[in-house]
Amino acid sequence: MLIKTYGSAVHGVSATTITVEVAVGQGVNFFMVGLPDNAVKESHHRIDTALKHNGFKIPGKRIVVNMAPADIRKEGSAYDLTIAMGILAASGQISAEKVGDYLIMGELSLDGGLQPIKGALPIAIKAREEGFKGFVLPSHNAREAAVVNKLNVYGAENIRQVIDFFNGEGSLEKVEVNTREEFFSKLNDYEFDFSDVKGQENIKRAFEVAAAGGHNLIMIGPPGAGKTMLAKRLPGILPPPSLKEALETTKIHSVAGRLEKNASLLSVRPFRSPHHTISDVALVGGGSFPQPGEISLAHNGVLFLDELPEFKRTVLEVLRQPLEDRVMTVSRAKFSVQYPASFMLVASMNPCPCGFYNHPEKECSCAPGMVQKYLNRISGPLLDRIDIHVEVTPVPFKDLSELGISEKSSDIRDRVIRAREIQEKRYEEISGIFCNAQMSAKILRQVCQIDPAGSLLLKTAMEKLDLSARAYDRILKVSRTIADLDASENIKPEHLAEAIHYRSLDRESWSGN
């Protein structure tokens, strides 16, 4: 007897439906074809033990399992349940009437329990597109898949529940999630708030400007000045994600298997902070079985690189292309996959190896030339993609001991949202540009025009502060954002003055040379 069941393979952040054909006939052998990897081939033993534990068995006949299309490599253990249901239906142990109407996925334990799978959300989206009646999967992933409306999603704890469901002897509970309600209920659910930060008003302002224009930012300061504390609070002042952005972010985390049990929609912007020992592949994605890297997990959120010069040079250099294109392409000999990578880069670093160069109280103990050598670990092309450079100094005791409450993240966010609305209107007819940081050189000349007084100020600053040539465009972009925060149609000299202040590392004299 020939039976077809359906599973799904995930490539990048999208899914492809896999047809599992099971034929039971004369003979005594088991064949699995259709380009399965070792984890799929091993499913034979997991299925056999799980079925015996639940009072069923793989028939002692010739069984051929074909996974089509045969030219797509099938990876992982999530096809266990799909194959098991095909074998039981083809051998007459369960009713074959409804098996083909559902997409079925799940990894089997030896006792028949169902283990979680990766990519439940993109699989559910594909199931709805292709008109399946429902999606049967482990209950661990059920809420994640139920984000997709107009699709019946059934979560199961073990294979026995699935067998009873297809035999009509029991029912699986349909899992329902009100996507919009879920989205709006957690929209402001941020753990960290700027009201916790004492002092550092100039740095908070720099973060506000960065959030308003989508600018990348780097902080330079001694240990303990509060760089990490400030960075963790940035997602809370970014504009809330749209429902589309939340779905995109959830898809990536679903594919990477990073969603918690019973999680549904990620409606807060992600904050990723990888350690400086991270490898190139772990940062950008890839591997023998490609997975999203940290830059894709930070999509629509913040990627924080603490102690930037301590990262390997090769790791930092692979950031250049995704920072520009906002997408990461992983290419292999037989295939290539794309992962979204639109994130804000926030980095921090000590000013020198000992950490106390330019410190107001402590003396730097580094040898001559060490400061410049330390800074040279960050390449010019990478630094060129960071619009805002700010120096962070330690907070004086009188500021730390103040009992007054600092401005809340929600108040800063309101101003950021208003500035972003101005930018959305400005770029509504330009494809692919949503904020000032994404402006091309051509658009920059149109949008960032300055008056003679501003032009003279910028010329004087370039000459007297020894600002490098690459600072010019960055200053104009940042000044445009500051003007938007001021609701000003034109860039004024005071906007330019503030933007010039945010170019610390471009001053030729900064490193003491």
C-alpha positions as CSV (number, residue, x, y, z in Angstrom):
1,M,0.0,0.0,0.0
2,L,1.3,3.5,-0.8
3,I,0.6,6.4,1.5
4,K,1.8,10.0,1.3
5,T,2.4,12.2,4.4
6,Y,3.8,15.7,4.5
7,G,6.6,17.4,6.3
8,S,8.8,20.5,5.6
9,A,12.4,21.5,5.1
10,V,13.7,24.9,6.1
11,H,16.2,26.7,4.0
12,G,17.2,30.2,5.2
13,V,14.0,31.6,6.7
14,S,11.5,29.9,4.4
15,A,10.2,26.4,4.1
16,T,9.7,23.8,1.4
17,T,7.0,21.1,1.6
18,I,8.5,17.6,1.6
19,T,6.3,14.7,0.5
20,V,7.1,11.5,2.4
21,E,5.9,8.5,0.3
22,V,5.8,5.2,2.2
23,A,5.2,1.9,0.3
24,V,4.8,-1.4,2.1
25,G,5.1,-4.6,0.0
26,Q,6.5,-8.1,-0.2
27,G,9.9,-8.6,1.3
28,V,11.8,-7.9,4.6
29,N,13.9,-4.8,4.1
30,F,13.8,-1.1,4.9
31,F,14.9,1.5,2.4
32,M,15.0,5.3,2.9
33,V,15.8,7.4,-0.2
34,G,15.5,11.1,-1.2
35,L,18.8,12.5,0.0
36,P,18.3,12.1,3.8
37,D,21.2,12.9,6.1
38,N,22.4,10.6,9.0
39,A,19.9,12.1,11.5
40,V,17.0,11.2,9.1
41,K,18.4,7.7,8.4
42,E,18.7,7.1,12.2
43,S,14.9,7.8,12.5
44,H,14.3,4.1,11.7
45,H,15.6,3.0,15.1
46,R,13.8,5.8,17.0
47,I,10.5,5.1,15.3
48,D,10.8,1.3,15.8
49,T,11.4,1.7,19.6
50,A,8.7,4.4,20.1
51,L,6.1,2.4,18.2
52,K,6.8,-0.8,20.3
53,H,6.6,1.2,23.5
54,N,3.1,2.3,22.5
55,G,1.8,-1.1,21.3
56,F,2.5,-0.7,17.6
57,K,5.3,-2.0,15.4
58,I,7.1,-1.5,12.1
59,P,5.8,-4.4,9.9
60,G,8.3,-7.1,8.9
61,K,7.9,-6.3,5.2
62,R,9.7,-4.5,2.5
63,I,9.3,-0.8,3.3
64,V,10.4,2.0,1.0
65,V,10.4,5.6,2.3
66,N,10.9,8.3,-0.4
67,M,11.3,11.9,0.6
68,A,10.5,14.2,-2.4
69,P,11.7,16.4,-4.0
70,A,14.8,14.1,-4.0
71,D,17.3,16.8,-4.9
72,I,16.8,18.7,-1.6
73,R,18.9,17.5,1.3
74,K,16.7,16.5,4.2
75,E,18.4,17.3,7.6
76,G,17.6,16.7,11.2
77,S,15.3,14.5,13.3
78,A,12.0,16.5,12.8
79,Y,10.8,14.0,10.2
80,D,10.4,11.2,12.7
81,L,6.7,11.7,13.3
82,T,6.0,12.3,9.5
83,I,7.7,8.9,8.6
84,A,6.1,7.1,11.5
85,M,2.5,8.2,10.5
86,G,3.3,7.1,6.9
87,I,4.4,3.7,8.0
88,L,1.4,3.1,10.3
89,A,-1.0,4.2,7.6
90,A,0.6,2.2,4.9
91,S,0.6,-0.9,7.0
92,G,-3.1,-0.4,8.0
93,Q,-2.4,0.1,11.7
94,I,-4.1,3.5,11.7
95,S,-6.7,5.1,9.4
96,A,-5.2,6.6,6.3
97,E,-8.2,8.9,5.7
98,K,-6.9,12.1,7.2
99,V,-3.2,11.7,7.3
100,G,-2.6,13.4,3.9
101,D,-4.6,16.5,4.9
102,Y,-2.2,17.6,7.6
103,L,1.5,18.7,7.7
104,I,3.1,16.6,10.4
105,M,6.5,17.3,12.1
106,G,8.2,16.1,15.3
107,E,11.2,14.4,16.7
108,L,10.4,11.1,18.6
109,S,11.9,10.0,22.0
110,L,12.3,6.3,22.5
111,D,9.2,6.3,24.7
112,G,7.1,8.1,22.0
113,G,7.4,11.6,23.5
114,L,7.7,14.5,21.0
115,Q,10.7,16.7,21.2
116,P,10.7,20.4,19.9
117,I,11.6,21.2,16.3
118,K,13.2,24.2,14.6
119,G,11.5,26.5,12.2
120,A,7.9,25.9,13.2
121,L,6.8,29.4,12.2
122,P,8.0,29.4,8.6
123,I,6.7,25.8,8.2
124,A,3.3,26.9,9.4
125,I,3.3,29.8,7.0
126,K,4.1,27.3,4.1
127,A,1.4,25.0,5.3
128,R,-1.2,27.7,5.1
129,E,0.0,28.8,1.7
130,E,-0.4,25.2,0.3
131,G,-3.8,24.7,1.7
132,F,-3.3,22.1,4.4
133,K,-6.1,21.5,6.8
134,G,-3.8,21.7,9.8
135,F,-0.4,21.3,11.3
136,V,0.4,18.7,13.8
137,L,3.6,19.3,15.8
138,P,5.1,19.0,19.4
139,S,3.2,21.1,21.9
140,H,6.4,22.9,22.8
141,N,6.2,24.7,19.4
142,A,2.5,24.9,19.1
143,R,2.0,28.6,20.1
144,E,4.8,29.6,17.9
145,A,3.1,28.0,14.9
146,A,-0.4,29.3,16.0
147,V,0.8,32.9,15.3
148,V,-0.2,32.0,11.7
149,N,-4.0,32.6,11.3
150,K,-6.3,30.6,9.1
151,L,-4.5,27.4,9.9
152,N,-5.5,24.8,12.5
153,V,-2.5,24.0,14.7
154,Y,-2.5,21.0,17.0
155,G,0.1,20.4,19.7
156,A,0.8,16.9,20.9
157,E,2.9,15.6,23.8
158,N,3.5,12.1,22.4
159,I,2.9,9.8,19.4
160,R,0.0,8.1,21.1
161,Q,-2.1,11.3,21.0
162,V,-1.3,11.7,17.3
163,I,-2.3,8.1,16.5
164,D,-5.6,8.5,18.4
165,F,-6.3,11.8,16.6
166,F,-6.0,10.2,13.1
167,N,-7.9,7.1,14.2
168,G,-10.8,9.4,15.5
169,E,-10.4,7.9,19.0
170,G,-9.2,11.1,20.6
171,S,-8.8,14.8,19.9
172,L,-5.8,17.1,20.0
173,E,-6.5,20.5,21.4
174,K,-6.4,23.2,18.8
175,V,-4.0,25.9,19.8
176,E,-5.1,29.5,19.1
177,V,-3.1,32.7,19.5
178,N,-4.6,36.2,19.0
179,T,-1.6,37.5,17.0
180,R,-2.5,41.2,17.3
181,E,-3.4,40.9,21.0
182,E,-0.1,39.0,21.7
183,F,1.8,41.6,19.7
184,F,0.4,44.7,21.5
185,S,0.5,43.1,25.0
186,K,4.3,42.9,25.1
187,L,5.2,45.9,22.9
188,N,6.7,47.8,25.8
189,D,8.0,44.9,27.8
190,Y,11.7,46.0,28.2
191,E,13.7,45.0,31.2
192,F,16.0,48.0,31.3
193,D,15.1,51.7,31.4
194,F,17.2,54.8,31.1
195,S,15.7,56.1,34.3
196,D,18.2,53.7,36.1
197,V,21.2,55.6,34.7
198,K,22.6,58.4,36.8
199,G,24.4,61.2,35.0
200,Q,25.8,60.6,31.5
201,E,23.3,63.0,30.0
202,N,25.5,63.7,27.0
203,I,25.7,59.9,26.3
204,K,21.9,59.5,26.6
205,R,21.5,62.3,24.1
206,A,23.9,60.5,21.7
207,F,21.8,57.3,22.1
208,E,18.6,59.3,21.4
209,V,20.2,60.7,18.2
210,A,21.4,57.2,17.2
211,A,17.9,55.7,17.7
212,A,16.2,58.5,15.9
213,G,18.3,58.1,12.7
214,G,19.2,54.4,12.9
215,H,22.9,55.4,13.2
216,N,25.6,53.0,14.3
217,L,27.4,54.1,17.5
218,I,30.7,53.4,19.2
219,M,31.5,54.3,22.9
220,I,35.1,54.9,24.0
221,G,35.8,55.1,27.7
222,P,37.5,53.5,30.7
223,P,36.3,50.3,32.5
224,G,33.3,50.8,34.7
225,A,32.1,54.0,33.0
226,G,28.7,52.4,32.2
227,K,29.1,51.6,28.5
228,T,27.4,48.2,28.7
229,M,24.7,49.5,31.0
230,L,23.8,52.2,28.5
231,A,23.9,49.8,25.5
232,K,21.4,47.4,27.1
233,R,18.9,50.3,27.3
234,L,19.0,51.2,23.6
235,P,16.2,48.8,22.4
236,G,13.8,50.4,24.9
237,I,14.0,53.8,23.1
238,L,13.9,52.5,19.5
239,P,10.5,52.8,17.8
240,P,8.3,49.8,18.5
241,P,8.5,47.2,15.8
242,S,5.6,46.8,13.3
243,L,3.7,43.5,13.2
244,K,5.7,42.6,10.0
245,E,9.0,43.2,11.7
246,A,7.9,41.1,14.7
247,L,7.0,38.2,12.4
248,E,10.4,38.6,10.5
249,T,12.3,38.5,13.8
250,T,10.3,35.6,15.2
251,K,10.9,33.6,12.0
252,I,14.7,34.0,12.4
253,H,14.7,32.9,16.0
254,S,12.4,30.0,15.2
255,V,14.7,28.7,12.5
256,A,17.7,29.0,14.9
257,G,15.7,27.2,17.6
258,R,16.0,30.1,20.1
259,L,12.4,30.5,21.1
260,E,11.4,29.4,24.6
261,K,8.7,26.9,25.3
262,N,5.2,28.2,24.6
263,A,6.7,31.4,23.1
264,S,4.7,32.9,20.3
265,L,5.5,36.3,18.8
266,L,8.7,38.3,19.6
267,S,7.3,41.8,19.8
268,V,10.3,43.5,21.5
269,R,13.4,44.4,19.5
270,P,16.2,41.9,20.1
271,F,19.5,42.7,21.8
272,R,22.4,40.4,21.0
273,S,25.8,40.7,22.8
274,P,28.2,38.0,21.6
275,H,31.5,37.5,23.4
276,H,34.7,38.7,21.7
277,T,35.9,35.1,21.2
278,I,33.0,34.4,18.7
279,S,34.0,32.9,15.3
280,D,33.2,34.3,11.9
281,V,30.5,31.7,11.2
282,A,28.8,32.1,14.5
283,L,28.6,35.9,13.9
284,V,27.4,36.0,10.3
285,G,25.7,32.5,10.0
286,G,26.5,29.4,8.0
287,G,28.1,26.1,8.9
288,S,27.7,22.7,7.3
289,F,24.0,22.9,8.1
290,P,23.5,26.7,7.7
291,Q,22.0,28.5,10.6
292,P,21.4,32.2,11.3
293,G,24.3,34.0,13.0
294,E,24.3,36.7,15.7
295,I,23.8,39.5,13.2
296,S,20.6,37.9,11.9
297,L,19.4,37.2,15.4
298,A,19.8,40.9,16.0
299,H,17.6,41.7,12.9
300,N,15.3,44.7,13.6
301,G,17.2,45.2,16.9
302,V,20.7,45.9,18.3
303,L,24.0,44.1,18.0
304,F,26.3,45.1,20.8
305,L,30.0,44.3,20.5
306,D,31.7,44.9,23.8
307,E,35.5,45.5,23.8
308,L,35.5,45.9,20.0
309,P,39.3,45.7,19.5
310,E,39.4,42.3,21.2
311,F,37.4,40.7,18.4
312,K,39.4,38.9,15.8
313,R,40.1,41.1,12.7
314,T,38.5,38.6,10.4
315,V,35.3,38.6,12.5
316,L,35.0,42.4,12.3
317,E,35.7,42.5,8.6
318,V,32.8,40.2,7.8
319,L,30.5,42.8,9.3
320,R,31.2,45.3,6.5
321,Q,28.9,43.8,3.8
322,P,25.8,43.1,6.0
323,L,26.1,46.6,7.5
324,E,25.9,48.0,4.0
325,D,23.4,45.6,2.4
326,R,21.3,44.7,5.5
327,V,21.2,41.1,4.3
328,M,23.6,38.1,4.8
329,T,24.2,35.7,2.0
330,V,25.7,32.3,2.9
331,S,27.0,30.6,-0.3
332,R,28.0,27.0,-0.7
333,A,28.9,24.9,-3.7
334,K,25.4,23.5,-4.2
335,F,23.2,26.2,-2.7
336,S,23.0,29.6,-1.1
337,V,20.7,31.0,1.6
338,Q,19.9,34.6,2.6
339,Y,19.3,35.8,6.2
340,P,18.0,39.3,6.9
341,A,20.5,41.4,8.9
342,S,19.1,44.9,9.4
343,F,20.4,45.9,12.8
344,M,21.9,48.8,14.7
345,L,25.6,48.2,15.6
346,V,26.6,49.5,19.0
347,A,30.2,49.0,20.0
348,S,32.3,49.8,23.0
349,M,36.0,49.9,23.6
350,N,38.6,51.0,26.1
351,P,40.8,53.9,24.8
352,C,44.0,51.9,25.3
353,P,45.1,48.4,26.6
354,C,45.2,49.6,30.2
355,G,41.9,51.5,29.8
356,F,42.9,54.9,31.3
357,Y,44.0,57.0,28.4
358,N,42.3,60.4,28.6
359,H,41.0,59.5,32.1
360,P,40.3,62.6,34.2
361,E,41.9,61.1,37.4
362,K,43.9,58.0,36.6
363,E,47.2,57.9,34.6
364,C,47.6,55.8,31.5
365,S,50.4,53.2,31.9
366,C,50.7,52.2,28.2
367,A,54.0,52.6,26.3
368,P,54.3,55.2,23.6
369,G,52.5,54.2,20.4
370,M,50.3,51.6,22.2
371,V,47.2,53.8,22.0
372,Q,47.4,54.1,18.2
373,K,48.3,50.4,17.8
374,Y,45.2,49.5,19.9
375,L,43.0,51.7,17.8
376,N,44.4,50.3,14.6
377,R,42.8,46.9,15.4
378,I,39.6,48.5,14.0
379,S,39.9,49.0,10.3
380,G,39.0,52.3,8.6
381,P,36.3,50.7,6.4
382,L,34.5,49.4,9.5
383,L,34.8,52.6,11.4
384,D,33.6,54.4,8.3
385,R,30.2,52.7,8.8
386,I,29.8,54.0,12.4
387,D,28.3,57.4,12.4
388,I,28.5,58.4,16.0
389,H,31.6,58.2,18.2
390,V,31.2,59.3,21.9
391,E,33.6,59.4,24.8
392,V,32.2,58.0,28.0
393,T,33.7,59.3,31.3
394,P,33.1,57.9,34.8
395,V,30.1,59.3,36.7
396,P,31.1,61.6,39.6
397,F,30.0,60.5,43.1
398,K,27.6,63.5,43.5
399,D,25.7,62.3,40.4
400,L,25.6,58.7,41.6
401,S,24.3,59.7,45.0
402,E,21.4,61.9,43.7
403,L,18.0,60.7,44.6
404,G,16.2,62.4,41.6
405,I,14.7,60.2,38.9
406,S,16.2,60.4,35.5
407,E,14.2,60.7,32.3
408,K,12.4,57.4,31.4
409,S,13.0,55.5,28.2
410,S,9.3,55.9,27.2
411,D,9.7,59.7,27.1
412,I,12.9,59.5,25.0
413,R,11.1,57.0,22.7
414,D,8.3,59.4,22.1
415,R,10.7,61.9,20.7
416,V,12.5,59.2,18.6
417,I,9.2,58.1,17.1
418,R,8.3,61.6,16.1
419,A,11.7,62.0,14.3
420,R,11.2,58.7,12.6
421,E,7.8,59.7,11.3
422,I,9.4,62.8,9.7
423,Q,12.0,60.5,8.0
424,E,9.3,58.0,6.8
425,K,7.5,60.8,5.1
426,R,10.7,62.1,3.6
427,Y,11.7,58.7,2.1
428,E,8.3,57.3,1.3
429,E,8.9,57.4,-2.4
430,I,12.5,56.0,-2.2
431,S,12.7,52.2,-2.1
432,G,14.8,50.6,0.7
433,I,15.4,53.7,2.7
434,F,13.6,54.2,6.0
435,C,15.9,56.4,8.1
436,N,18.7,58.9,7.8
437,A,21.5,56.4,8.3
438,Q,20.5,54.6,5.1
439,M,20.9,57.6,2.8
440,S,23.1,57.2,-0.2
441,A,25.6,59.9,-1.3
442,K,23.2,61.2,-4.0
443,I,20.2,61.5,-1.6
444,L,22.5,63.1,1.0
445,R,23.3,66.0,-1.3
446,Q,19.6,66.6,-1.8
447,V,18.4,66.2,1.8
448,C,21.3,67.7,3.8
449,Q,21.8,71.1,2.3
450,I,23.3,73.7,4.7
451,D,23.4,77.5,4.8
452,P,26.6,79.6,4.4
453,A,27.0,79.9,8.2
454,G,26.7,76.1,8.6
455,S,29.2,75.6,5.8
456,L,31.7,77.9,7.4
457,L,31.3,76.1,10.7
458,L,31.9,72.7,9.1
459,K,34.9,74.0,7.2
460,T,36.4,75.4,10.4
461,A,35.8,72.2,12.3
462,M,37.4,70.1,9.6
463,E,40.5,72.2,9.6
464,K,40.9,73.0,13.4
465,L,39.9,69.6,14.7
466,D,41.8,67.7,12.0
467,L,38.7,65.7,11.1
468,S,39.2,63.1,8.5
469,A,37.5,63.3,5.1
470,R,35.2,60.3,5.9
471,A,33.7,62.4,8.8
472,Y,32.1,64.9,6.4
473,D,29.2,62.7,5.2
474,R,28.6,61.3,8.6
475,I,28.4,64.7,10.2
476,L,25.7,65.7,7.6
477,K,23.7,62.5,8.2
478,V,23.8,62.9,12.0
479,S,23.0,66.7,11.8
480,R,19.9,65.8,9.7
481,T,18.7,63.5,12.4
482,I,19.3,66.2,15.1
483,A,17.3,68.6,13.0
484,D,14.5,66.0,12.8
485,L,14.5,65.7,16.6
486,D,14.1,69.5,16.7
487,A,11.3,69.3,14.0
488,S,13.4,71.6,12.0
489,E,13.1,71.6,8.2
490,N,16.6,73.0,7.7
491,I,19.9,72.0,9.2
492,K,21.1,74.8,11.5
493,P,24.6,75.6,12.7
494,E,23.8,74.3,16.2
495,H,22.7,70.9,14.7
496,L,26.0,70.7,12.9
497,A,27.9,71.7,16.0
498,E,26.4,68.8,17.9
499,A,27.1,66.3,15.1
500,I,30.7,67.4,15.0
501,H,31.0,66.6,18.7
502,Y,30.1,63.0,17.9
503,R,33.2,62.3,15.8
504,S,35.8,61.7,18.5
505,L,37.8,59.0,16.7
506,D,38.1,61.0,13.5
507,R,40.2,63.6,15.2
508,E,43.8,63.1,14.1
509,S,45.0,64.2,17.5
510,W,42.7,61.9,19.5
511,S,45.3,59.1,19.9
512,G,48.0,61.4,21.0
513,N,49.8,61.5,17.6
